[in-house]
Amino acid sequence: KNTTTDADAGKSGKQKSKIARVTKAYERAEQDCNDASAAVTRYHMLPNMLTSVLFVILMRILGTEHKGQIMAILPFTPWSFFKRITSRGLEFDPDLVFDTDEDSLVKETGQAASFVLIYMLTGLSVKFYVHQLFGTKAPAGSEGLLGMTQSTWAKKMLTAAGIDPDELKMD
Protein backbone atom coordinates (compact mmCIF):
# COMPACT_ATOMS: atom_id res chain seq x y z
CA LYS A 1 0.00 0.00 0.00
CA ASN A 2 1.48 3.34 -1.04
CA THR A 3 0.92 6.08 1.55
CA THR A 4 2.81 8.94 -0.11
CA THR A 5 1.03 12.22 -0.54
CA ASP A 6 1.14 14.49 -3.58
CA ALA A 7 3.70 16.71 -1.83
CA ASP A 8 5.97 13.72 -1.13
CA ALA A 9 5.64 12.25 -4.62
CA GLY A 10 8.25 14.50 -6.20
CA LYS A 11 10.84 14.10 -3.42
CA SER A 12 13.73 11.70 -3.50
CA GLY A 13 14.39 9.09 -0.82
CA LYS A 14 17.19 11.24 0.62
CA GLN A 15 14.88 14.22 1.08
CA LYS A 16 12.20 12.06 2.69
CA SER A 17 14.77 10.61 5.06
CA LYS A 18 16.02 14.09 5.98
CA ILE A 19 12.44 15.32 6.59
CA ALA A 20 11.77 12.28 8.80
CA ARG A 21 14.94 12.94 10.83
CA VAL A 22 14.12 16.62 11.27
CA THR A 23 10.54 15.79 12.24
CA LYS A 24 11.75 13.23 14.78
CA ALA A 25 14.29 15.70 16.21
CA TYR A 26 11.56 18.35 16.47
CA GLU A 27 9.25 15.95 18.32
CA ARG A 28 12.06 15.01 20.74
CA ALA A 29 12.88 18.68 21.37
CA GLU A 30 9.21 19.46 21.97
CA GLN A 31 8.94 16.57 24.44
CA ASP A 32 12.13 17.72 26.21
CA CYS A 33 10.64 21.20 26.49
CA ASN A 34 7.42 19.73 27.96
CA ASP A 35 9.42 17.66 30.45
CA ALA A 36 11.46 20.72 31.50
CA SER A 37 8.28 22.78 31.85
CA ALA A 38 6.75 20.09 34.06
CA ALA A 39 9.89 19.98 36.23
CA VAL A 40 9.76 23.76 36.69
CA THR A 41 6.08 23.59 37.60
CA ARG A 42 6.74 20.85 40.18
CA TYR A 43 9.60 22.93 41.61
CA HIS A 44 7.35 25.98 42.11
CA MET A 45 4.18 24.17 43.19
CA LEU A 46 5.27 23.17 46.72
CA PRO A 47 6.40 26.65 47.89
CA ASN A 48 3.22 28.22 46.50
CA MET A 49 1.04 25.66 48.29
CA LEU A 50 2.97 26.09 51.55
CA THR A 51 2.58 29.87 51.35
CA SER A 52 -1.17 29.49 50.89
CA VAL A 53 -1.45 27.04 53.79
CA LEU A 54 0.60 29.38 56.00
CA PHE A 55 -1.71 32.31 55.22
CA VAL A 56 -4.82 30.20 55.96
CA ILE A 57 -3.37 29.09 59.31
CA LEU A 58 -2.44 32.68 60.13
CA MET A 59 -5.97 33.81 59.29
CA ARG A 60 -7.48 31.18 61.60
CA ILE A 61 -5.19 32.10 64.51
CA LEU A 62 -5.67 35.85 64.17
CA GLY A 63 -9.39 35.41 63.45
CA THR A 64 -9.97 33.59 66.75
CA GLU A 65 -7.99 36.27 68.58
CA HIS A 66 -10.11 39.08 67.14
CA LYS A 67 -13.44 37.26 67.10
CA GLY A 68 -16.36 39.54 67.91
CA GLN A 69 -14.37 42.76 67.55
CA ILE A 70 -15.33 45.42 65.04
CA MET A 71 -12.18 46.31 63.13
CA ALA A 72 -13.60 48.88 60.70
CA ILE A 73 -16.78 50.68 59.79
CA LEU A 74 -17.68 50.69 56.12
CA PRO A 75 -19.04 53.94 54.66
CA PHE A 76 -21.77 51.95 52.90
CA THR A 77 -23.98 48.94 53.51
CA PRO A 78 -22.71 46.01 51.44
CA TRP A 79 -24.93 43.58 49.56
CA SER A 80 -26.06 40.54 51.52
CA PHE A 81 -23.43 38.23 49.98
CA PHE A 82 -20.60 40.60 50.91
CA LYS A 83 -22.20 41.39 54.25
CA ARG A 84 -21.71 37.76 55.28
CA ILE A 85 -18.00 38.08 54.49
CA THR A 86 -17.45 41.51 56.02
CA SER A 87 -19.29 40.75 59.26
CA ARG A 88 -18.06 37.19 59.75
CA GLY A 89 -17.52 36.49 63.44
CA LEU A 90 -19.53 39.51 64.59
CA GLU A 91 -22.72 39.06 66.58
CA PHE A 92 -25.18 41.84 67.34
CA ASP A 93 -28.16 42.11 69.63
CA PRO A 94 -31.31 42.10 67.48
CA ASP A 95 -32.70 44.99 69.54
CA LEU A 96 -29.71 47.22 68.74
CA VAL A 97 -30.81 50.68 67.54
CA PHE A 98 -28.54 53.29 65.96
CA ASP A 99 -28.77 57.07 66.04
CA THR A 100 -31.02 58.33 63.29
CA ASP A 101 -29.51 61.79 62.89
CA GLU A 102 -27.73 62.65 59.63
CA ASP A 103 -24.28 63.09 61.24
CA SER A 104 -24.13 59.49 62.43
CA LEU A 105 -21.58 57.40 60.52
CA VAL A 106 -23.13 54.07 61.40
CA LYS A 107 -26.68 53.51 60.19
CA GLU A 108 -26.92 49.71 60.58
CA THR A 109 -24.96 46.65 61.73
CA GLY A 110 -24.07 45.67 58.15
CA GLN A 111 -21.53 48.47 58.05
CA ALA A 112 -19.38 46.79 60.69
CA ALA A 113 -16.36 44.98 59.29
CA SER A 114 -14.66 42.13 61.08
CA PHE A 115 -11.05 41.00 61.04
CA VAL A 116 -11.66 38.72 58.05
CA LEU A 117 -12.25 41.65 55.69
CA ILE A 118 -9.17 43.50 56.91
CA TYR A 119 -7.10 40.31 56.63
CA MET A 120 -8.31 39.62 53.10
CA LEU A 121 -7.55 43.14 51.90
CA THR A 122 -4.10 43.31 53.50
CA GLY A 123 -3.37 39.70 52.60
CA LEU A 124 -3.78 40.45 48.92
CA SER A 125 -1.01 43.01 49.02
CA VAL A 126 1.20 41.34 51.64
CA LYS A 127 1.12 37.96 49.90
CA PHE A 128 2.17 39.63 46.67
CA TYR A 129 5.17 41.30 48.32
CA VAL A 130 6.16 38.18 50.26
CA HIS A 131 6.09 36.21 47.04
CA GLN A 132 8.14 38.91 45.29
CA LEU A 133 10.74 38.96 48.08
CA PHE A 134 11.08 35.26 48.88
CA GLY A 135 9.50 33.43 45.95
CA THR A 136 10.99 32.60 42.62
CA LYS A 137 9.14 33.41 39.45
CA ALA A 138 8.59 30.60 37.01
CA PRO A 139 10.01 31.27 33.56
CA ALA A 140 7.75 31.95 30.62
CA GLY A 141 6.53 28.76 29.02
CA SER A 142 5.73 26.80 32.15
CA GLU A 143 1.96 26.84 32.13
CA GLY A 144 1.27 25.78 35.69
CA LEU A 145 -0.49 22.50 36.42
CA LEU A 146 -1.48 21.97 32.80
CA GLY A 147 2.20 22.11 31.89
CA MET A 148 2.79 19.11 34.12
CA THR A 149 0.30 17.04 32.12
CA GLN A 150 2.47 17.29 29.01
CA SER A 151 5.52 15.58 30.49
CA THR A 152 6.38 12.03 29.50
CA TRP A 153 5.52 10.43 32.85
CA ALA A 154 2.24 12.39 33.14
CA LYS A 155 1.17 11.32 29.65
CA LYS A 156 1.79 7.68 30.61
CA MET A 157 -0.23 8.08 33.82
CA LEU A 158 -3.10 9.84 32.06
CA THR A 159 -3.17 7.22 29.30
CA ALA A 160 -3.22 4.45 31.91
CA ALA A 161 -6.17 6.20 33.57
CA GLY A 162 -8.02 6.31 30.25
CA ILE A 163 -7.59 10.06 29.65
CA ASP A 164 -6.26 11.39 26.37
CA PRO A 165 -3.39 13.80 27.24
CA ASP A 166 -3.87 15.74 24.00
CA GLU A 167 -7.35 16.79 25.14
CA LEU A 168 -5.77 18.67 28.06
CA LYS A 169 -3.31 20.50 25.85
CA MET A 170 -4.05 24.20 25.52
CA ASP A 171 -2.63 25.63 22.29
Residue pairs with C-beta under 8 A, 6 or more apart in sequence:
8 16
11 19
31 152
33 141
34 147
34 150
34 151
34 152
35 151
35 152
37 141
37 142
37 143
37 147
37 148
37 150
37 151
38 147
38 148
38 149
38 150
38 151
38 154
39 151
40 138
40 139
40 142
40 147
41 138
41 142
41 143
41 144
41 145
41 147
41 148
42 148
44 136
44 138
44 142
45 145
47 135
47 136
48 135
51 127
51 130
51 131
51 135
55 123
55 127
59 116
59 119
59 123
62 115
62 119
63 89
63 115
63 116
63 119
66 89
66 114
66 115
67 89
67 115
68 89
68 90
68 91
69 114
69 115
70 90
70 112
70 113
70 114
71 113
71 114
71 115
71 117
71 118
72 112
72 113
72 117
72 118
73 105
73 106
73 111
73 112
73 113
74 86
74 110
74 111
74 112
74 113
75 105
75 111
76 111
77 83
77 107
77 108
77 110
77 111
78 86
78 110
83 110
85 116
85 117
85 120
86 110
86 112
86 113
86 114
86 116
86 117
87 109
87 110
87 112
87 113
87 114
88 114
88 116
88 117
89 114
89 115
89 116
90 109
90 112
90 114
92 109
92 112
96 109
98 104
98 106
98 107
98 108
99 106
106 112
141 147
143 170
146 168
146 169
146 170
148 154
149 155
149 158
149 165
149 168
149 169
150 165
150 168
150 169
154 165
155 165
158 164
158 165
158 168
159 165
